[in-house]
Amino acid sequence: MTEYTVEFVGTGETIEVSDTETILSKCIEEGIAQEYSCRVGMCLACSAEIVEGDVTQPAARGLTDEEAENYALTCMARPQSDLKLDRGKYPPSIEDESAATTETAAADDD
């Protein structure tokens, strides 16, 4: 078991996470307010942009392969190196869904 430092940019929060535990589980244990919902890698609520470092997250089904290179679902992600994460940053696919929902709602109002 190897421990890695996970730093959340812009917050001053840093935790030590082993390569056998998820970032979210350690956040909960340490009392760090990390958003989450489903805890199974589907809803993207726990998403964070990977600023620096690597994670493994084979069960993160809510991300495309390309998104998984740049975003971590903290409920699934296990560190593979020291990390810098920017919480509250969502992959393009969730932004596209939000825009489509807004456009559909606007069209329904017409």
C-alpha positions in Angstrom: 0.0 0.0 0.0 1.4 3.4 -1.0 0.2 6.7 0.3 -0.2 9.8 -2.0 -0.8 13.4 -1.2 -4.0 14.8 -2.8 -4.2 18.6 -2.8 -7.5 20.4 -3.7 -6.4 23.6 -5.5 -7.8 26.8 -4.2 -8.9 25.4 -0.9 -5.7 24.8 1.1 -7.0 21.3 1.8 -4.7 18.3 1.5 -5.2 14.7 2.4 -3.1 11.5 2.3 -4.9 8.7 0.3 -3.6 5.2 -0.2 -3.7 3.5 -3.5 -6.3 1.1 -2.1 -9.0 3.6 -1.1 -11.0 6.1 -3.1 -10.5 9.8 -2.8 -14.1 10.3 -1.8 -13.9 7.8 1.1 -10.9 9.6 2.5 -12.6 13.0 2.1 -15.6 11.8 4.1 -13.2 10.3 6.8 -11.3 13.5 7.0 -14.4 15.7 7.1 -13.7 17.4 3.8 -16.9 18.6 2.0 -16.7 16.8 -1.3 -19.9 16.6 -3.3 -21.3 13.2 -4.2 -24.5 11.4 -4.9 -24.5 7.9 -6.4 -21.1 6.7 -5.2 -21.0 4.2 -8.2 -19.3 6.4 -10.9 -22.4 7.4 -12.8 -23.8 10.7 -11.7 -20.7 12.8 -12.0 -21.5 14.9 -8.9 -18.1 14.1 -7.4 -16.2 15.1 -10.5 -12.9 17.0 -10.2 -10.5 18.1 -12.9 -7.1 16.5 -12.7 -4.6 19.4 -12.6 -1.6 17.2 -11.9 -1.0 13.5 -11.3 -2.6 10.2 -12.2 -5.6 8.1 -10.9 -7.0 4.7 -11.7 -10.8 4.6 -12.0 -11.8 1.5 -14.1 -15.4 1.6 -12.7 -16.1 5.2 -13.6 -18.7 4.5 -16.2 -20.0 8.1 -16.3 -16.9 9.4 -18.2 -15.8 8.9 -21.7 -12.2 7.5 -22.1 -11.0 10.9 -23.1 -12.7 12.6 -20.1 -11.2 10.0 -17.7 -7.7 11.3 -18.7 -8.6 14.8 -17.4 -11.3 14.2 -14.7 -11.6 12.1 -11.7 -14.8 10.8 -10.2 -13.6 10.9 -6.6 -16.1 8.1 -5.6 -14.2 5.7 -7.9 -10.7 7.3 -8.3 -7.7 5.8 -6.5 -4.5 7.8 -6.7 -1.5 6.5 -8.6 0.7 9.5 -7.8 0.5 12.7 -5.8 -2.4 14.7 -7.1 -3.7 18.2 -7.5 -7.5 18.2 -8.1 -9.8 21.1 -8.9 -13.2 20.2 -7.3 -16.5 21.2 -8.9 -15.1 21.1 -12.4 -17.2 18.9 -14.7 -16.3 17.1 -17.9 -17.7 18.5 -21.2 -20.3 15.7 -21.5 -22.2 16.9 -18.4 -22.0 20.5 -19.6 -23.4 19.5 -23.0 -26.3 17.7 -21.2 -27.0 20.8 -19.2 -27.1 23.0 -22.3 -29.4 20.5 -24.1 -31.8 20.4 -21.2 -31.9 24.2 -21.0 -32.5 24.4 -24.8 -35.3 21.8 -24.6 -36.9 23.7 -21.7 -36.7 27.0 -23.6 -38.3 25.4 -26.7 -41.1 24.0 -24.6 -41.8 27.5 -23.3 -42.4 28.8 -26.8 
